[in-house]
């Protein structure tokens, strides 16, 4: 217990998703996913545990679709454990399926307006997710409940395979759009100038090229945990609990290789085998006075604590003159602080033209409206802002007049501003940053602050 508390607490304190007051969907999803796993680890011995595990799995999907791989891995593990051991896992499979299907139905009815029940959304809980979850949960529970038809492992496997085929056919026929990549329909310009630069959406291979120090901070402890699980499998003594932990750890590591945000989950799953590893060496140290055992215990502790890797990576980055230390936050946060927007909040409400990174702070700290924001569904608004900033000053003026923009806000230190300036060095935004203010704009306030504001002059 002690290693788990220290490893998990240290790792997540430095990642930051559990900072006091942090309203972040990832921390809720991680809590629910870990709860689903923890309940399944004890499910055969605890009544209601599997039912509650299915409940947590459904709720984490209700929050967001990022957890689909982990929920799918949990469901697949429950099914395969039932195939391998019907006597011990039948009740677990049945209760998990009922909990998952029941809460999915409740979420669908409570959180979605009846007028939208027929609208499939691939990036949020909708009829598509409800239909799949309901059929999967009810199907698993039904198969597990028919003892005579699933007495042999081949019949159980065949029944579950048939359920998988039915689910695949339903998705392919009714919701084929959800088989595409998550950002397949995103405009190419938004992918180039926005998505490809989102910090948490970078891949492992991108980090290896551009920020190798961060790889150690995010991937080291999960990789060590995978090696430990592989050694355990090779040596024998494999348990059902090992299968659940190993499956989720492997899936999370693959997701993290695709997008770094997945390491939020892999670091958490890694805590379990790492804690067991430390506990084993602690037990050896208690029965041995050998200095070698004590040194190995210290080494095991150091290797298992994620902030140690972060510190080593930061030191290596400085030593090799990479130009920056390891930091999961953006390079410059001054453009997003509340104090930076106090002048804007004091002005009469209007529409503000700004880059997508500043859209959310403008909405949060003032009563103004914006076109652009860091949301993948906001395609039209983000493209409108790009057209204004990348085009000429005359192009920007036409957009400003057509959409009744009252203010233009720019942050010279913002990474997105630098990206757009490099893309269009002769564009409207680049000109503003060089001090070329067109006659239809007038500066507001003093120059030199984090946010530079310009008021649109009224015609006539």
C-alpha positions in Angstrom: 0.0 0.0 0.0 2.8 2.5 0.9 4.6 2.2 -2.5 1.3 2.6 -4.3 0.5 5.8 -2.4 3.9 7.3 -2.9 4.4 6.3 -6.5 0.9 7.2 -7.6 0.8 10.4 -5.6 4.2 11.6 -6.7 3.5 10.8 -10.4 0.2 12.6 -10.5 1.2 15.6 -8.5 3.8 16.4 -11.1 1.6 15.6 -14.1 -0.9 18.1 -12.7 -4.3 16.7 -13.6 -5.1 16.5 -9.9 -4.1 20.0 -9.0 -6.5 21.6 -6.4 -9.4 23.0 -8.3 -8.5 21.3 -11.6 -11.6 20.9 -13.7 -10.3 18.3 -16.1 -12.2 15.5 -17.8 -9.1 13.3 -17.7 -8.9 13.2 -13.9 -12.6 12.1 -13.7 -12.1 9.5 -16.4 -8.9 8.1 -14.8 -10.6 7.8 -11.4 -13.6 5.9 -12.9 -11.3 3.6 -15.0 -9.1 2.8 -12.0 -12.3 2.1 -10.0 -13.6 -0.2 -12.6 -10.3 -2.1 -12.6 -10.0 -2.2 -8.8 -13.6 -3.6 -8.5 -12.8 -6.3 -11.1 -9.7 -7.4 -9.2 -11.9 -8.3 -6.3 -15.0 -9.2 -8.2 -15.1 -13.0 -7.6 -14.9 -12.5 -3.9 -17.1 -9.4 -3.4 -20.8 -9.2 -4.2 -21.8 -6.3 -6.4 -18.2 -5.6 -7.4 -18.6 -6.6 -11.0 -21.9 -4.7 -11.3 -20.3 -1.5 -9.9 -17.3 -2.1 -12.3 -19.6 -2.1 -15.3 -21.3 1.1 -13.9 -17.9 2.9 -13.7 -17.0 1.7 -17.2 -20.2 3.2 -18.6 -19.8 6.5 -16.7 -16.2 7.0 -18.0 -17.6 6.7 -21.5 -20.3 9.2 -20.7 -17.5 11.8 -19.8 -15.7 11.3 -23.1 -14.6 8.9 -25.8 -10.9 9.0 -24.9 -11.5 6.0 -22.6 -13.0 3.7 -25.3 -9.8 1.6 -25.6 -9.6 1.0 -21.9 -13.4 0.2 -21.6 -13.0 -2.2 -24.5 -10.0 -3.8 -22.9 -11.9 -4.3 -19.7 -14.9 -5.8 -21.4 -12.7 -8.1 -23.5 -10.8 -9.3 -20.4 -14.1 -10.1 -18.6 -15.2 -12.1 -21.6 -12.0 -14.0 -22.0 -11.8 -14.8 -18.3 -15.3 -16.2 -18.6 -14.2 -18.4 -21.5 -11.3 -19.7 -19.5 -13.1 -20.2 -16.2 -16.9 -20.4 -16.4 -17.4 -21.5 -12.9 -15.4 -18.7 -11.3 -16.3 -15.9 -13.8 -19.9 -16.5 -14.9 -21.4 -14.2 -12.2 -18.7 -11.6 -12.9 -19.4 -11.5 -16.6 -23.2 -11.4 -16.1 -23.1 -8.6 -13.5 -20.5 -6.5 -15.4 -22.6 -6.7 -18.5 -25.8 -5.7 -16.7 -24.1 -2.8 -15.0 -22.5 -1.6 -18.2 -25.7 -1.8 -20.2 -28.0 -0.5 -17.5 -25.9 2.7 -16.8 -25.4 3.3 -20.5 -29.1 3.4 -20.9 -29.5 5.7 -17.9 -26.8 8.0 -19.3 -28.5 8.1 -22.7 -31.9 9.0 -21.3 -30.6 11.6 -18.7 -27.9 13.4 -20.7 -29.3 13.5 -24.2 -32.4 15.4 -25.3 -35.1 13.3 -26.8 -34.9 15.4 -30.0 -31.3 14.2 -30.4 -31.8 10.5 -29.6 -31.4 9.6 -33.3 -28.3 11.7 -33.9 -25.1 9.7 -33.9 -22.0 11.6 -32.6 -18.7 9.7 -32.8 -16.8 12.0 -30.4 -19.4 12.1 -27.6 -21.9 9.7 -26.0 -24.9 9.4 -28.3 -27.1 6.8 -29.8 -24.1 5.1 -31.5 -22.4 4.5 -28.2 -25.6 3.6 -26.4 -26.6 0.9 -29.0 -23.2 -0.7 -28.9 -22.9 -0.6 -25.1 -26.5 -1.9 -24.6 -26.1 -4.8 -27.0 -22.6 -5.7 -25.7 -23.6 -5.6 -22.0 -27.0 -7.4 -22.4 -25.4 -9.9 -24.8 -22.5 -10.7 -22.4 -25.0 -11.1 -19.5 -27.3 -13.3 -21.5 -24.5 -15.6 -22.7 -23.2 -15.9 -19.1 -26.6 -16.7 -17.8 -27.2 -19.7 -20.0 -25.2 -22.4 -18.3 -26.3 -25.3 -20.4 -25.4 -23.6 -23.7 -22.0 -22.5 -22.5 -20.9 -25.5 -20.6 -17.8 -25.9 -22.7 -15.1 -23.3 -23.4 -15.5 -23.7 -27.2 -19.2 -22.8 -27.0 -18.5 -19.8 -24.8 -15.8 -18.6 -27.2 -18.1 -19.1 -30.2 -21.0 -17.3 -28.5 -18.9 -14.3 -27.6 -17.3 -14.3 -31.1 -20.8 -14.2 -32.6 -21.7 -11.3 -30.3 -18.5 -9.5 -31.5 -19.5 -10.0 -35.2 -23.0 -8.6 -34.5 -21.6 -5.5 -32.8 -19.2 -5.0 -35.8 -22.0 -5.4 -38.3 -24.2 -2.9 -36.4 -21.4 -0.3 -36.4 -20.5 -0.9 -40.0 -24.2 -0.6 -41.2 -25.7 2.0 -38.8 -22.7 4.1 -37.8 -20.0 3.7 -40.5 -18.7 7.3 -40.0 -17.5 6.2 -36.5 -15.0 3.7 -38.1 -12.9 6.6 -39.4 -10.0 8.1 -37.6 -11.1 10.6 -34.9 -9.9 13.6 -36.8 -10.5 12.3 -40.3 -13.0 15.1 -41.2 -10.9 17.9 -39.8 -10.0 20.6 -42.4 -6.3 20.1 -43.6 -5.5 23.7 -42.6 -6.7 23.1 -39.0 -4.7 19.9 -38.9 -1.5 21.6 -40.0 -1.8 24.8 -38.0 -3.7 23.6 -34.9 -4.0 19.9 -34.3 -0.4 19.1 -35.2 0.8 21.5 -32.5 -1.4 20.5 -29.6 0.8 19.5 -26.8 -1.1 16.4 -25.6 -1.8 15.1 -29.1 1.9 14.6 -30.0 3.0 11.0 -30.7 5.9 9.1 -29.1 7.8 9.2 -32.4 7.4 13.0 -32.6 8.7 13.4 -29.1 11.7 11.2 -29.8 12.7 13.6 -32.6 11.8 17.0 -31.1 11.7 16.5 -27.3 13.4 13.3 -26.2 13.8 14.4 -22.6 10.0 14.3 -22.3 9.9 10.7 -23.4 11.6 9.7 -20.2 9.2 11.7 -18.1 6.1 10.1 -19.7 7.1 6.7 -20.9 9.8 5.3 -18.6 7.7 3.9 -15.7 5.1 2.3 -17.9 7.8 0.6 -19.9 9.5 -0.7 -16.7 6.1 -2.0 -15.6 5.6 -3.8 -18.9 9.0 -5.5 -18.6 8.0 -6.6 -15.0 4.7 -8.1 -16.3 6.5 -9.8 -19.1 9.0 -11.4 -16.7 6.2 -12.5 -14.4 4.4 -14.2 -17.3 7.6 -16.0 -18.3 8.3 -17.2 -14.8 4.8 -18.6 -14.3 2.4 -17.9 -11.4 0.1 -15.8 -13.6 -3.2 -14.8 -12.0 -6.5 -13.3 -13.3 -5.5 -10.0 -11.7 -2.3 -10.0 -13.7 -4.3 -10.4 -16.9 -6.5 -7.4 -16.2 -3.6 -5.1 -15.2 -1.3 -6.2 -18.1 -4.1 -5.8 -20.7 -4.9 -2.2 -19.6 -1.2 -1.3 -19.2 -0.4 -2.6 -22.7 -3.4 -0.8 -24.3 -2.6 2.5 -22.5 1.0 2.3 -23.6 -0.1 1.9 -27.3 -2.5 4.8 -27.0 0.2 6.8 -25.4 2.5 6.0 -28.3 -0.1 7.5 -30.6 -0.9 10.5 -28.4 1.0 11.5 -25.3 -2.3 12.1 -23.4 -2.6 8.3 -23.2 0.3 8.2 -20.8 -1.9 9.7 -18.2 -3.5 6.3 -18.0 -0.4 4.1 -18.5 1.4 5.8 -15.7 -1.5 5.0 -13.4 -1.7 1.3 -14.5 2.1 1.0 -14.1 1.8 1.9 -10.4 0.4 -1.6 -9.6 3.3 -3.8 -10.9 5.8 -1.3 -9.7 4.3 -1.3 -6.2 4.5 -5.1 -6.1 8.1 -4.9 -7.2 9.0 -2.6 -4.4 7.0 -4.6 -1.9 9.0 -7.7 -2.8 12.4 -6.0 -2.3 11.1 -4.4 1.0 10.3 -7.9 2.3 13.8 -9.1 1.3 15.4 -6.1 3.0 13.5 -6.8 6.2 15.0 -10.3 6.4 18.5 -9.5 5.2 21.1 -7.1 6.5 23.1 -7.2 3.2 24.1 -3.8 1.9 23.5 -5.1 -1.6 19.8 -5.8 -0.9 19.4 -2.3 0.6 21.0 -0.7 -2.4 18.8 -2.7 -4.7 15.7 -1.6 -2.8 16.8 2.0 -3.1 17.4 1.6 -6.8 14.0 0.0 -7.3 12.3 2.9 -5.5 14.2 5.4 -7.7 13.4 3.6 -11.0 9.7 3.4 -10.0 9.0 7.0 -9.1 8.1 9.0 -12.2 9.4 12.5 -11.0 12.9 10.9 -10.7 12.8 10.2 -14.5 11.4 13.8 -15.0 14.4 15.2 -13.1 16.9 13.1 -14.9 15.4 14.0 -18.3 15.5 17.7 -17.4 19.1 17.5 -16.3 20.0 15.7 -19.5 18.2 18.3 -21.6 20.2 21.1 -20.0 23.4 19.1 -20.3 22.9 18.5 -24.0 21.7 22.1 -24.6 18.3 21.1 -25.9 17.2 24.6 -24.9 14.4 23.7 -22.6 13.6 21.6 -19.5 10.9 19.0 -19.3 7.6 20.7 -18.7 4.1 19.4 -19.7 2.7 23.0 -19.6 2.9 25.3 -22.5 6.0 27.3 -23.0 4.3 30.6 -22.2 1.3 30.7 -19.9 1.1 34.4 -19.4 -1.3 34.7 -22.3 -3.8 32.5 -20.5 -3.7 34.0 -17.0 -6.8 35.8 -15.6 -4.8 38.9 -14.8 -3.8 39.3 -18.5 -7.5 39.6 -19.5 -8.6 42.1 -16.9 -8.5 45.1 -19.4 -10.6 43.0 -21.8 -13.1 42.1 -19.1 -13.6 45.8 -18.2 -14.8 46.6 -21.8 -18.3 46.5 -23.2 -19.2 43.1 -24.5 -18.5 42.6 -28.2 -17.1 40.0 -30.6 -13.3 39.5 -30.3 -11.1 38.3 -33.1 -8.2 36.2 -31.6 -6.4 32.9 -32.1 -7.9 29.6 -30.9 -5.6 29.4 -27.9 -7.0 32.6 -26.5 -10.6 31.8 -27.2 -11.3 29.8 -24.0 -9.7 32.5 -21.7 -11.7 35.2 -23.4 -14.9 33.3 -22.7 -13.8 32.4 -19.2 -12.6 35.9 -18.0 -15.0 38.2 -19.9 -18.4 38.5 -21.4 -17.1 38.8 -24.9 -17.8 36.4 -27.9 -15.1 34.7 -30.0 -14.9 32.9 -33.3 -12.0 30.6 -32.5 -11.4 28.2 -29.7 -9.4 25.0 -29.0 -12.3 22.7 -29.9 -12.2 20.2 -32.9 -15.9 20.7 -33.7 -15.5 24.5 -34.1 -14.3 24.1 -37.7 -16.1 27.1 -39.2 -15.1 29.6 -36.4 -11.5 28.4 -36.4 -11.2 28.7 -40.2 -12.7 32.2 -40.1 -10.0 33.3 -37.6 -7.3 31.7 -39.8 -8.6 33.5 -42.9 -8.5 36.8 -41.0 -5.0 36.4 -39.5 -3.3 34.7 -42.5 -4.8 37.0 -45.1 -4.0 40.6 -45.8 -5.2 43.5 -43.7 -8.0 44.1 -46.2 -9.1 40.5 -46.0 -9.2 40.8 -42.2 -11.2 44.1 -42.5 -13.9 42.4 -44.6 -14.3 39.6 -42.1 -14.3 42.1 -39.2 -17.1 44.1 -40.8 -19.1 41.1 -42.0 -19.2 39.7 -38.5 -19.3 42.9 -36.4 -16.1 42.4 -34.6 -15.4 45.1 -32.0 -11.9 44.1 -30.7 -8.8 42.3 -32.0 -6.7 40.6 -29.3 -3.2 39.2 -29.9 -0.5 37.7 -27.7 3.0 38.0 -29.1 4.3 35.3 -26.8 1.7 32.7 -27.7 3.0 29.7 -29.6 0.0 29.7 -32.0 0.8 33.4 -32.9 4.3 32.4 -33.8 3.1 29.5 -35.9 0.7 31.7 -37.9 3.3 34.3 -38.3 5.8 31.8 -39.8 3.0 30.5 -42.1 2.1 34.0 -43.5 4.9 36.5 -42.8 3.1 39.1 -44.8 -0.3 38.4 -43.3 -2.5 40.5 -41.0 -1.3 39.0 -37.8 2.4 39.2 -38.7 1.9 42.8 -39.5 0.3 43.6 -36.2 3.1 41.9 -34.3 5.6 44.0 -36.3 3.7 47.1 -35.3 2.0 47.7 -38.6 -1.5 48.7 -37.4 -4.0 49.4 -40.2 -6.0 52.7 -40.1 -9.2 50.9 -39.2 -7.8 49.7 -35.9 -6.7 51.8 -32.9 -4.5 50.4 -30.0 -6.2 50.1 -26.6 -4.1 50.5 -23.4 -0.4 50.5 -23.1 2.0 48.4 -25.3 4.2 45.8 -23.8 1.5 43.8 -21.9 0.9 40.0 -22.5 -2.3 40.8 -24.4 -2.3 43.6 -27.1 -5.8 44.9 -27.8 -7.0 46.9 -30.8 -10.5 48.5 -31.1 -12.2 48.5 -34.5 -12.9 52.1 -35.6 -16.5 52.7 -36.5 -17.1 53.8 -40.1 -17.9 57.4 -40.5 
